Every structure is written in C-alpha cells, then in structure tokens.
Amino acid sequence: MSDPIGRVSGSGIIDTGSNNIQNDSNRTQGNFGPNRAPNPADRNSHLSLRGATVSHNSPIPDNYKTAIEQIKQQKASNTILHKLGRAVLWVVNLFKGVKSSSTLSSNEKLQVLRNKQPSPLPDNVENKGRPYIFGLHQYANLLGYDYKGMKVDFFYNLEKEPNKDYRQVLFPQGEPRLADIKQNPELQDCWFLSAISGTLQSQGTESIDRLFSQSKTPGNVLVRLGTNVYDVPMGRITSASGDKFGSESAPWVVALENAMLIHLALSADNPDLKDPASLQDYKKSIDMPQRSTTDGLVALGGYKKGGPNTGYKEIVLTFDHSQDGYNVISKLLSLGKPVIIGHNRINSNKIALRDGIAPGHAVTVLEAIPNGYKILDPYGQVKTISKESIVDYTMYSIRDSNESDDKYAFARPKEVKFTEEMNEMMKNDENDF
C-alpha cells in the first residue's frame, strides 16, 4: 500500500497513514471556495465547493490504485536532439523579434485579466468533501522515478509555518500571470501549459484563482480539476538522482501540474486488471507528455471527461483557407474562448523553421492582429505568425454544451479530418522541443 505525502521533518518525509486518511491530524479544510479575493473575483465562489465539509480524504478507487502500482512510466528526458532543436529555434526566433512573456504583465494588461468574468464552474464535484491524495510511491510510478530517496521540495519553510496560507506560497505576485508559465524541456506538457494560459487569457485571473483552496494537510493545497478535488503538495516532486517534476513556472503552475498528474490517472477509463492489454492502454492514456490540449481545457473548465452529460463540446478544426481560420479564431477570441494551435502537417520541421514553433508543440493564440496572430509559447515567449500560416495548424477550443449550437455555426463548417500520417505524428511527441 502506498502512503500519502505527509509532514516534513528536516529534509525527509514522514508518512502519515494509508490512502484512506481518517485521523484528525490530516483533516482537510471545510470550506472549499475562493473566499480569498475581493470583488469581482468572488463572483462564482458559490459554484465550486463552498459549504462542503471536508472530513477526510477519499480512498483511491481499488482498480486505479492497483493499476498505478503495476505500471511504471518512462521517465521524461531531455535528449541531445531536443537541445539541438531548441538551439535552432532560438536562432530562428532571434531574427523574428520574439519578445519575452513578461511584456504581458503590464498594469494595463493585468487589469484586463482581472476584469474578465469566467464561465461558472459546473456544480458537479464527485468527491465533494473528500479530496484524493497520492503518495510518493504512486507519484514515482506515474513519473518513472525510483521511489528510494524521493521527496518534495516545498516552496517555503514548512517547519516554520506548517499551515501557511496557500495564496502566499503559490502567488508570489499576488495573482496568476501569463508570464508565470515557463515549460521544462524535459517535461513535454505544452498541451497543459497552453491550456492554462489559454484559460487565463480568455477567462481572466478568477478562472485560475477559484481552482485552489486551503488544505489542512501541512504543505498541501486543494485543487479542483474536472469533477474531482485533489490534495497536492505545494512543492516540486524530486528524485534522488535529481529529476524534477513540473515546469520552471511559478508555484501555482507546478501545483496544477501535480494535480493534473493525479487527475489523468483517476479520470482515465477504468482499466481491466486481468487484461495486460487494458493495463498497457491505461498506462499510455495517462502519460503526462502525450496528451491532447483538450484534456487540459476540460479539466480546467471543471467538466466531466467522456461519457454522457459532460457539460462541454470540443471545437477542433483545420482550415483550407487562411481567411477562414482568421475569421473563426477572431470570433472565438471575441466570445472569450481559449484558442490553442499545434502543427498538423507531417512536414512540421519546415513549418517550425518558418514560424519558430517547435514540431508537435502547442501554443496559445493571444490575439488576431491585422496580418496574423500573436501567440504565447509556453517557453515564455510571445511570437507572431502570419495569417497564411494557420492552414498548417490544428485549432483547439472548448465551449459549454448548454450554449446554442447556432452561436457557433461559424466553427462547424470543416471539422478536422486527421490522416493516418497526422495521427501518427500527434501520437509521438518526441519532436516537441
């Protein structure tokens, strides 16, 4: 049985019990909801978990727990080819006048994000009052790490302030910012980082704020993704050999990544433990580097993944004509919807040299400008691509299922049809620098 992450003593971890925690010392907080920010950021707090009494953590469902203990993911790596690819793109971007994402943190731009009102989170939390918590053994299997010597490098001195307010830990600038996001080359989770930046850009700071709440597990924070709540460490999971999970981002982003790792494992199709093929499919389906950006948008939007009554509809499109793409993307942005793009051509290496966007990579569209698009690369760069370039990309967005289909008729004329080559390319992230 794996143990949950517990209190810290010195530089090590003291485990606190089984996954079905019921002792008073680990009781989590009883009022999940963003009661931290002044208006207007408190608008939708009643739509999350306000008033839910959290008495103890939910046990991990047996099937998932056993499956996680039987798999071992391949450890993420930063190969010579990846480094060479980034070096080439660095030269390309040098001549393209690429800017740092810090340019997005002006008072004027931040005020725009503060004033945006996100779509309400669905009131559909399935483990209300009983957040899931993972132990180091489980994190180790999901990351391909050796459990021996694993620990959490917390973002603050846990011994001095075991119950420090999560706001002070996660948001050093006082709020989530687009410039906080910086991808780790070893962890190819551009799909999730772009979903985060797309959500923040389109729905404002409250769309991120409301996902977090105080935990009574020292060093942890409660995070809502999809229809579940997770009790995750406010720190970076590391191995004895120096491997570090998570991006090079601000603490709030890393906390979301910690939660997303659990969310993938518990929101995937229930594996058949007696069928090796089913276990292999499960292992592949929860691999952090190999996901669709829609997975991130669904989780951040509080939607149910798969099955009936999910609460959302995907918008996935390719374009034969650049003006069609420009019209659709402009309209989606005006409606406050996130827009993510990624290469859809098998000659993506050539496209990368043209646009400065790595093959197999996902980036967020910030705005449509007269001659093209301003995009945010999760490596912390603001770039511009031409209007004509969009025919070489697949566009991803999401909307509430209760919105009128007629409202989105403009986004339905040419739904994406992936060729066998495109499907193969999308399954293999190895070219993502």
C-alpha positions in Angstrom: 0.0 0.0 0.0 1.3 3.5 -0.9 1.5 6.2 1.7 0.4 9.8 1.3 2.7 12.7 1.4 2.8 13.8 5.0 4.6 16.3 7.2 8.2 17.2 6.8 10.9 16.7 9.4 14.3 18.0 8.4 14.8 17.2 4.8 12.8 13.9 4.7 9.2 12.9 4.6 7.3 11.4 7.5 4.4 9.3 6.1 1.1 9.8 7.9 -1.0 6.7 7.1 -3.0 5.0 4.4 -4.8 6.5 1.4 -8.0 6.4 3.4 -7.0 9.1 5.9 -9.3 9.4 8.9 -7.1 10.7 11.6 -7.7 14.2 12.9 -4.1 15.4 12.2 -4.8 15.1 8.5 -8.3 16.6 8.3 -8.6 18.9 5.3 -10.5 22.2 5.3 -14.2 22.5 5.4 -15.0 25.4 3.0 -13.7 24.9 -0.5 -14.2 28.0 -2.5 -12.3 31.2 -3.4 -13.1 33.3 -0.3 -9.7 34.9 -0.7 -10.1 37.7 -3.3 -12.1 40.9 -3.2 -14.8 41.5 -5.7 -15.1 40.9 -8.6 -13.1 37.7 -8.0 -15.6 36.3 -5.6 -18.4 36.2 -8.1 -18.6 32.5 -8.7 -17.4 31.1 -5.4 -20.7 29.6 -4.6 -20.5 27.4 -7.7 -17.5 25.4 -6.6 -17.5 23.7 -3.1 -18.4 26.4 -0.7 -20.1 24.9 2.4 -18.8 21.4 1.7 -17.4 19.7 4.9 -14.1 18.0 4.3 -13.7 15.4 7.0 -11.0 13.2 5.4 -9.6 12.1 2.1 -11.2 9.7 -0.3 -9.6 6.4 -0.8 -8.2 5.9 -4.3 -10.6 3.5 -6.1 -9.2 0.0 -5.9 -8.9 -0.7 -9.6 -7.0 2.5 -10.2 -4.8 2.1 -7.2 -3.8 -1.4 -8.2 -3.2 -0.4 -11.8 -0.9 2.5 -10.7 1.1 0.1 -8.6 1.5 -2.2 -11.6 2.8 0.3 -14.1 6.0 2.3 -14.4 6.0 5.2 -16.8 9.1 6.0 -18.9 11.0 8.9 -17.3 10.9 12.1 -19.2 14.3 13.0 -20.8 15.9 16.0 -22.4 17.8 14.5 -25.3 20.6 15.9 -27.5 18.1 16.2 -30.4 15.7 18.2 -28.2 18.5 20.6 -27.2 19.7 20.9 -30.7 16.2 21.6 -31.9 15.7 24.4 -29.3 19.1 25.9 -30.2 18.0 26.1 -33.9 14.7 27.6 -33.0 16.5 30.1 -30.7 18.4 31.3 -33.7 15.2 31.5 -35.8 13.4 33.4 -33.2 16.3 35.8 -32.7 15.7 37.1 -36.2 12.0 37.2 -35.7 12.0 39.8 -33.0 10.5 37.4 -30.4 9.6 39.0 -27.1 9.5 37.7 -23.5 6.2 36.9 -22.0 7.0 39.5 -19.3 5.6 42.0 -21.7 2.2 40.6 -20.8 2.5 41.8 -17.2 2.0 45.5 -17.7 -0.6 47.0 -15.3 -2.9 47.6 -18.3 -2.8 44.0 -19.5 -3.2 42.6 -16.0 -6.2 44.8 -15.3 -7.9 43.3 -18.4 -7.5 39.8 -17.0 -8.7 40.9 -13.5 -11.9 42.3 -15.0 -12.8 39.2 -17.1 -15.7 37.1 -15.8 -15.2 33.3 -16.4 -18.0 30.9 -17.2 -19.3 29.4 -13.9 -17.7 26.1 -12.8 -20.3 23.3 -13.1 -21.6 22.2 -9.7 -20.7 18.6 -10.4 -17.9 17.7 -8.0 -18.0 13.9 -7.4 -15.7 13.7 -4.3 -17.1 16.8 -2.6 -15.6 17.0 0.9 -13.2 14.0 0.3 -10.3 15.1 -1.9 -7.9 12.5 -3.3 -4.3 12.4 -2.1 -1.4 10.4 -3.7 1.7 9.1 -2.0 5.3 9.1 -3.2 5.1 5.5 -4.4 2.2 6.4 -6.7 3.9 9.6 -7.9 7.1 7.6 -8.6 5.3 5.1 -10.8 3.5 7.8 -12.7 6.8 9.7 -13.3 9.1 6.7 -13.9 11.2 7.7 -10.8 12.9 5.4 -8.3 10.9 5.7 -5.1 14.0 5.5 -2.9 15.1 9.0 -2.0 12.1 10.7 -3.5 10.9 13.8 -1.7 9.0 17.1 -2.1 11.0 20.3 -2.3 8.4 22.6 -0.8 8.2 26.2 -2.0 8.5 27.5 1.6 9.8 26.5 5.0 7.2 24.0 6.1 8.8 23.5 9.6 8.3 27.2 10.5 4.9 27.7 9.0 3.2 24.3 8.6 -0.2 25.8 7.8 0.8 28.9 5.8 -1.9 30.4 3.6 -1.6 28.9 0.1 -2.1 32.3 -1.5 1.2 33.5 -0.1 3.0 30.4 -1.3 1.5 29.9 -4.8 1.1 33.5 -6.0 4.3 35.5 -5.3 3.0 38.3 -7.4 -0.4 38.2 -5.7 -2.3 36.7 -8.7 -1.7 34.3 -11.6 0.1 35.9 -14.6 0.7 34.7 -18.1 4.4 35.4 -17.6 4.5 32.9 -14.7 4.4 30.0 -17.2 7.7 28.5 -18.3 7.9 25.0 -19.8 10.5 22.5 -18.6 12.2 21.0 -21.7 12.3 17.6 -20.0 8.5 17.5 -19.4 6.7 17.9 -22.7 3.4 19.2 -21.2 2.9 22.1 -23.6 -0.6 20.8 -24.1 -1.4 21.6 -20.4 0.6 24.8 -20.1 -1.1 26.1 -23.2 -4.5 25.1 -21.8 -3.6 27.0 -18.6 -2.5 30.2 -20.5 -5.5 29.9 -22.9 -7.9 29.7 -19.9 -6.2 32.6 -18.1 -6.1 34.7 -21.3 -9.7 34.1 -22.2 -11.4 33.8 -18.8 -9.3 36.0 -16.6 -7.5 35.6 -13.3 -10.6 34.3 -11.4 -10.7 31.2 -13.7 -7.4 30.1 -12.1 -7.9 31.5 -8.6 -11.1 29.5 -8.0 -9.3 26.2 -8.6 -7.4 26.5 -5.4 -8.4 26.3 -1.7 -6.7 25.9 1.7 -5.8 22.4 2.8 -5.2 21.3 6.4 -2.6 18.8 5.2 0.6 20.8 6.0 2.3 21.9 2.8 -0.6 21.0 0.6 -3.3 22.8 -1.3 -6.7 21.6 -2.6 -7.0 21.8 -6.4 -10.2 21.2 -8.4 -9.7 19.7 -11.9 -12.6 18.3 -13.8 -15.1 16.8 -11.4 -12.6 15.9 -8.6 -10.7 17.7 -5.9 -7.1 16.8 -5.2 -4.9 17.4 -2.1 -1.4 18.1 -3.6 1.9 19.4 -2.3 2.9 23.0 -2.8 6.3 21.9 -3.9 8.3 20.1 -6.6 8.4 16.3 -6.6 12.0 15.3 -7.0 14.0 12.0 -7.1 17.3 11.1 -5.5 19.0 11.3 -8.9 18.0 15.0 -9.4 14.9 14.5 -11.6 12.3 17.3 -11.0 8.7 17.0 -12.0 6.9 20.1 -13.2 7.7 23.1 -15.3 10.0 26.0 -14.5 7.0 28.1 -13.7 5.6 29.9 -10.7 4.5 27.7 -7.8 0.8 27.8 -8.7 1.5 26.3 -12.1 3.5 23.5 -10.6 0.7 22.8 -8.1 -1.7 22.5 -11.1 0.8 20.0 -12.7 0.9 18.0 -9.5 -2.9 17.8 -9.6 -3.1 17.1 -13.3 -0.8 14.0 -12.9 -3.3 12.6 -10.4 -6.3 13.7 -12.5 -5.0 11.9 -15.6 -4.6 8.7 -13.5 -8.1 8.8 -11.9 -10.1 10.2 -14.9 -9.0 7.7 -17.5 -11.1 4.7 -18.5 -11.2 2.1 -15.7 -8.5 -0.5 -16.5 -9.2 -4.2 -16.6 -6.6 -5.6 -14.2 -6.9 -9.1 -15.7 -6.1 -7.9 -19.2 -2.5 -6.9 -19.9 -3.5 -5.0 -23.0 -6.0 -3.0 -20.9 -3.3 -2.1 -18.4 -1.0 -1.1 -21.3 -3.7 1.1 -22.8 -4.2 2.7 -19.3 -0.5 3.4 -19.0 -0.4 5.0 -22.3 -3.5 7.1 -21.8 -2.2 8.7 -18.6 1.3 9.5 -19.8 1.8 13.2 -19.0 3.8 14.2 -22.1 1.3 12.6 -24.6 -2.0 14.3 -24.3 -4.4 16.5 -26.3 -4.7 20.1 -25.2 -8.4 19.4 -24.9 -7.7 17.3 -21.8 -6.3 20.4 -20.1 -9.2 22.6 -21.2 -11.7 20.1 -20.0 -10.0 19.7 -16.6 -9.6 23.5 -16.0 -13.2 24.1 -17.0 -14.5 21.7 -14.4 -16.1 19.4 -17.0 -16.7 15.7 -16.8 -14.4 13.7 -19.1 -16.1 11.4 -21.5 -19.5 9.7 -21.4 -22.9 11.4 -21.4 -23.6 14.8 -19.9 -20.0 16.0 -20.0 -21.0 19.7 -20.0 -18.8 20.7 -22.9 -18.3 20.5 -26.6 -14.9 20.4 -28.3 -14.1 22.6 -31.2 -11.3 21.1 -33.2 -10.7 22.5 -36.7 -8.3 22.7 -39.6 -8.5 25.2 -42.4 -8.0 25.0 -46.1 -8.0 28.8 -46.4 -6.3 31.3 -44.2 -9.2 33.7 -44.1 -11.5 31.0 -42.8 -9.1 30.4 -40.0 -8.7 34.1 -39.2 -12.5 34.6 -39.1 -13.1 31.6 -36.8 -10.2 32.4 -34.4 -11.2 36.1 -34.2 -14.7 35.2 -33.4 -13.8 32.6 -30.7 -11.5 35.1 -29.1 -14.2 37.7 -29.1 -16.5 35.2 -27.4 -14.0 34.7 -24.6 -13.0 31.2 -25.6 -9.4 29.8 -25.4 -7.7 29.1 -28.7 -4.7 26.7 -28.9 -3.0 25.7 -32.1 -0.5 22.9 -33.0 1.1 21.6 -36.2 -1.0 19.3 -38.3 1.4 18.6 -41.2 3.9 15.8 -41.5 6.5 18.4 -42.7 6.3 20.2 -39.4 10.1 20.6 -39.2 9.9 23.0 -42.1 7.0 24.8 -40.6 8.9 25.2 -37.4 11.8 26.9 -39.2 9.3 29.3 -40.7 7.3 30.1 -37.6 9.7 29.4 -34.8 7.3 27.0 -33.1 8.6 23.5 -32.3 7.2 20.5 -34.1 4.5 18.7 -32.1 4.2 21.8 -29.9 1.1 23.6 -28.6 0.8 27.4 -28.3 -1.9 29.8 -27.2 -3.3 32.4 -29.5 -3.4 35.7 -27.6 -5.0 37.8 -30.3 -5.6 38.1 -34.0 -3.8 41.1 -35.5 -4.2 42.5 -39.0 -1.6 40.4 -40.6 -1.7 37.3 -38.5 -1.7 36.1 -34.9 0.2 36.9 -31.7 0.8 33.7 -29.8 2.3 32.7 -26.4 4.8 29.8 -26.5 4.8 28.0 -23.1 8.5 28.5 -23.0 7.7 32.1 -22.1 7.9 33.8 -25.5 5.5 36.0 -27.4 5.7 35.4 -31.1 3.9 36.4 -34.3 2.9 34.1 -37.1 1.4 35.2 -40.4 -2.3 34.9 -41.3 -1.4 32.3 -44.0 0.4 30.0 -41.5 -2.9 28.9 -39.9 -3.5 26.3 -42.7 -0.6 24.3 -41.3 -2.1 24.1 -37.8 -5.0 22.4 -36.0 -7.0 24.7 -33.7 -8.4 23.6 -30.4 -11.1 25.3 -28.3 -14.0 24.3 -26.0 -17.4 25.6 -25.1 -20.3 24.9 -22.7 -22.7 22.3 -24.1 -25.6 24.4 -22.9 -24.7 27.2 -25.3 -26.7 27.4 -28.5 -25.1 25.5 -31.4 -26.3 28.3 -33.7 -24.0 30.6 -31.8 -21.0 28.5 -33.0 -22.2 27.7 -36.5 -19.2 29.6 -37.8 -16.9 27.0 -36.2 -18.6 23.9 -37.7 -18.0 24.0 -41.5 -14.8 22.0 -41.8 -14.2 19.8 -38.7 -10.7 18.3 -38.7 -10.1 15.0 -40.5 -6.8 13.6 -39.5 -4.9 11.5 -42.0 -3.0 8.4 -40.8 0.2 10.3 -41.0 -1.1 13.1 -38.9 -2.5 10.7 -36.3 0.9 9.0 -36.1 2.7 12.3 -35.7 0.3 13.5 -33.0 0.8 10.3 -31.0 4.6 10.8 -30.9 5.7 13.9 -29.0 9.4 13.3 -29.4 9.8 16.2 -31.8 8.4 18.6 -29.3 11.4 20.7 -28.3 
